Amino acid sequence: MLVTLTPHGERRQSEHTEPPFHQWTETSGAVRTTFHRCGDKYLIRFLRWADFEISSDGLRVDAWAAPGVPLSALSYIYINQIYPLALARQGKLVLHAGAIDFQGRALAFLGPSGAGKSTLAAGFATAGLPFLTDDALHLEHENGQWLALPSEPSVRLWKDSRLALGGEDAALTPALPYTRKRGLLASEAMVHCKLPRPLHRVYVLGPGTDVHAVKIERLKPIDSLHALAKSYFTLDLVDKHRLAQHFDRLTTLVNLPIHFSLDYPRSYESLPSVRDAVLAHALEPESEMT
Amino acid sequence: MNLSTKLAVPSQVMARPVGDETIILDLASGTYFGLDPVGARIWQLIGEGHPLTEVCDRLLTEYDVERAQLEADVLRLIQELLDRGLVSVP
């Protein structure tokens, strides 16, 4: 494990003296999460749920649940929100992306929350193509090659997607008061790839509006950079060293001729045709791609 | 600033090629600036330490453009880079 997590039990969330340098809000506008600098650490507060302190080097995380919050909720938030941020503090490149294994190579699907990454990952995995991750894709650049690393063996989905892709009897992660999403657990019916895979293609998901068929188009490097710059996990944009590291990594990645836009109608019925189109596209030699 | 000026790139400014463009990141402000292929070539020549007259001389051999127009375009770009703190006059 690249990050050492230490859970400390319950702790009341006392008011922080300094204002947050960043915050996440719900669609209603209510503040959900606040970010504070605390000496050489970062405090990330999920209001009424949990506090996490990430060390400046990203190697250690201390966690406290708010009173009455179960440990399972703490784990859920840590895995899905905090761990990618801790990796980013280490200088790692972690994208908001799902990824699957196709013939020993990774196909990544990039997009914001709600774009369909998890549904797509589960759609491929339930059709026999193992998923590496559904939402946070950790990439390492080694010996001139980008490697996609596997994440947790579950795909978090809303109920309608869980039922459509996993069925009534699918094994799920425990229900949590924190979210109505639950993880569809990896199984024989939805295989998880446990090994790193060389990155082969990056597909940037379109919005799915005004599109009636699968559409895949090559992205220019500058357009890839715009998409990736909005889609990587980062904790502190004021940290010049990390900013420089991420800029270096992103510009190296986007100059590869492996980036494409992918748009399709958002319906379960369209998933087979999306799979077919993506896999056919992934088989094309790069030199013959337009 | 005139055509005999040599420019320097501050240490907090990074530039990387992205396709046929160059993207500049000012680490001090966290803002990005994009240069098209011609601007990217000008940036490259500035980075090599050439005064602006030589930058224009080189570009005239590479592009089909009148000198007066080229000099005006180069000076306009340089002024914008100066205003943004992406280059400086040593």
Chai-1 contact restraints between the chains, C-beta under 6 A:
chainA,res_idxA,chainB,res_idxB,connection_type,confidence,min_distance_angstrom,max_distance_angstrom,comment,restraint_id
A,K220,B,G19,contact,1.0,0.0,6.0,A-B,restraint_1
A,P221,B,V18,contact,1.0,0.0,6.0,A-B,restraint_2
A,P221,B,G19,contact,1.0,0.0,6.0,A-B,restraint_3
A,I222,B,V18,contact,1.0,0.0,6.0,A-B,restraint_4
A,I222,B,G19,contact,1.0,0.0,6.0,A-B,restraint_5
A,I222,B,E21,contact,1.0,0.0,6.0,A-B,restraint_6
A,L225,B,V18,contact,1.0,0.0,6.0,A-B,restraint_7
A,L237,B,G30,contact,1.0,0.0,6.0,A-B,restraint_8
A,K240,B,L27,contact,1.0,0.0,6.0,A-B,restraint_9
A,L243,B,L27,contact,1.0,0.0,6.0,A-B,restraint_10
A,A244,B,M14,contact,1.0,0.0,6.0,A-B,restraint_11
A,A244,B,L27,contact,1.0,0.0,6.0,A-B,restraint_12
A,F247,B,L25,contact,1.0,0.0,6.0,A-B,restraint_13
A,T251,B,R16,contact,1.0,0.0,6.0,A-B,restraint_14
A,T251,B,V18,contact,1.0,0.0,6.0,A-B,restraint_15
A,V254,B,V18,contact,1.0,0.0,6.0,A-B,restraint_16
